[in-house]
Amino acid sequence: MAFWETIQGATLDAIVGRAAYAGPAQLWAQIHRGNPGPTWTSNIATNLDGGARKQLIFGTPAANGEILNTNAPEWTAVGADTWSAMTIWDAVTGGNPISGRWPSAPISIPDGDVLSFPPGAIKPDWLATGAGLFLNPIKNKILDAVYRGVSYQSTGVWVMAHTGDPGVDGTSNIAADASRVQITPWGNPPTTAYPRTIDSTSTVIEWASRTATEVLTWVSFWSEASGGNAIAREDIGSKSVTIGDKLRVTPATSRFGTTAVVG
């Protein structure tokens, strides 16, 4: 599923602490028989219950960064139609688009058949998990905000060093010196062009004096100075430090993007 552009910007603001975001109280699904177009209002499948939107309800995000529908929306075909896209909205009519979903190929719905989505069939997998991409803890916070209306805003972005891959939760191979350094500032709003990104004007991250002798290979990004939610991770190569050394890194992830953390 892909976020609508305004949602992309709002969630990036929440991740870096510029502003809180909470999604709508209710979500509604619209079926399209073709390309929804630039405003997501084209090619509505009018033979599926007259083109009506059906409510979507999502459960609490799982630890693996997924959120699934808990109800079973369905549409009855009065005349044959096609499912080529699903868009999700914040109102039963009108309103604002939230996200969209496209099947791997258009699916024909014969006259009299029912297009149904049982619980667990709709998975808004916002961001893939992997090196250089957003991590499960922050994915869950954003999925909760977008699809369940739970407000979220970090207090900023902090960086922590690791001796190996931090993993999908950011908690593996934490360095003996687990101190975090804040990335500031995030004064500029997200870009308006797709895909949305947001940049910090601080391009260098520095620890004035490390407290342990070790080899550092990764950094992770967090929503708080301690505790909080892991946001992203990045391979920084191999950096040997001894007690008292200054550590300076220039990570590509001083820019966060809506489909990945990009350089």
Secondary structure as UniProt FT lines:
FT   STRAND          2..3
FT   HELIX           5..16
FT   STRAND          27..32
FT   TURN            37..40
FT   TURN            46..47
FT   HELIX           49..51
FT   STRAND          54..56
FT   TURN            63..64
FT   STRAND          74..77
FT   STRAND          81..83
FT   STRAND          85..89
FT   STRAND          97..101
FT   STRAND          107..109
FT   TURN            111..112
FT   STRAND          114..116
FT   TURN            119..120
FT   TURN            131..132
FT   HELIX           136..148
FT   STRAND          157..162
FT   TURN            167..170
FT   STRAND          180..183
FT   STRAND          197..199
FT   STRAND          205..207
FT   STRAND          214..222
FT   STRAND          230..241
FT   TURN            243..244
FT   STRAND          247..249
FT   HELIX           252..254
FT   STRAND          255..257
//
